[in-house]
Amino acid sequence: MPTGGVNAPVPVAAEATPAVDPRLIVRQEGVKGYIGEFKRRITSGELGSLPVILALIVIWAVFGSLNSSFLSAQNLSNLSQQIVGTGMIAIGVVFVLLLGEIDLSVGSVSGLCAAIFAVLDVTHGVNQWVAMLCALAGGAAVGLIQGFFFAKVGVPAFVVTLAGNLGWNGLMLQILGSSGTVNLSGKDNVSKLYTTIYGQQAAAYGVAVAGVALFLGSQLLDSRRRRAAGIPSRAPGDIALRTGALAVIAFLAAYTLNQYKGLPLALLIFLIFIVVLDFLLRRTSYGRQVFALGGNIEGARRAGINVPRIRISVFMICSTMAAVGGLFLAAQIQSASQTSGGGNLLMNSIAAAVIGGTSLFGGRGSTWSALLGALVIGSIQSGMNIEGLSNAIQFMITGLVLLAAVVIDSLARRTQKAAGRA
């Protein structure tokens, strides 16, 4: 008979204590938890947008000390308009980078779509809105073609888009014809979208109020949904802190714009694109599939995600945003020419996305990276122009900033692996 018999004590499992994901502590402890979360992110390599924000502060401080006109309302307002074209293209690049891929054709696509609009509007007298839609449709079609060869045929994205960089540039030259340049009238809808500035102070402050209110509402709604689902949510103090920080930035920007001419419509459109596409990435199943695909393609495939469909759609979004950026760039110089989409536009667009915090290795990034990165590049160029430095110096410094961003990204990934978070 076994020892102990029926009277042997039966071990009782200790009462299980639900484990709390350390990433959620901030939502339980309010401001204190937020500080703890910040320290944890730094030590685990999750730097987010911190490096680019610090870089932007340093850049503004340096150029502001060298020349007081750099931080003037006029220069900052002009800067906010000048970055829109490149920033729009960079938003599309963010989507492709999230997959861990690259699109080398965005510069040529932007020039091609600008040429489509200019020729239809000026040369053939097509309705301006129809011409604009044709240009955007052209961008989407380019993304569909390139995405098909990448996702269905299996040609590497680097090769497909490199071929596209050459092919679409040739098509642009063919569309422009022998003259090589089509000048916009300045009264067309694309030019008005770029040049319109709302001089009433209520416009800039109203957008600031709307942005802060939208952010606060989304935070409160997210917190309520989390509580209803029984998972940790952000504390009211944490929400108040985040909203207050955003309010300071928004109203300071509105005040600066109002010190010159007011709120540029181009900047407003840029911000709308950022917010809408950020919502698409972070609040929809489609966005979660994009992140999943960039993080682990095999895991995403086994989870039932339609990998080719997501890949094709991402390249379509990228090329469509290149078309949007191309239209704004054409409006900025009031023409579409053989040089449209050329020069350093491709490198600046990719650099803006990477410098802004989107990882080259896929799975991590945000549409806000396009804004931050474009601000960094635009600030460097603006500051050096004011100082009278040559383009050669600008290229070298921008290249060093890009290299620094990639090095920081690589070191952050290594730290995350060491912390078991990659």
Secondary structure, DSSP 8 states (H G I E B T S, - for coil): --TTGGGS-------------GGGHHHHHHHHHHHHHHHHHHHTT--TTHHHHHHHHHHHHHHHHH-GGGGSHHHHHHHHHHTHHHHHHHHHHHHHHHTT---TTHHHHHHHHHHHHHIIIIIS---HHHHHHHHHHHHHHHHHHHHHIIIII---HHHHHHHHHHHHHHHHHHHH-SS-EEE--S-SHHHHHHH-EE-SHHHHHHHHHHHHHHHHHHHHHHHHHHHHHTS----HHHHHHHHHHHHHHHHHHHHHHHTTT-EEHHHHHHHHHHHHHHHHHHHSHHHHHHHHHHH-HHHHHHTT--HHHHHHHHHHHHHHHHHHHHHHHHHHHTEEETTTT-TTHHHHHHHHHHHTT--TTSS---THHHHHHHHHHHHHHHHHHHHT--HHHHHHHHHHHHHHHHHHHHHHHHHHHHTT--
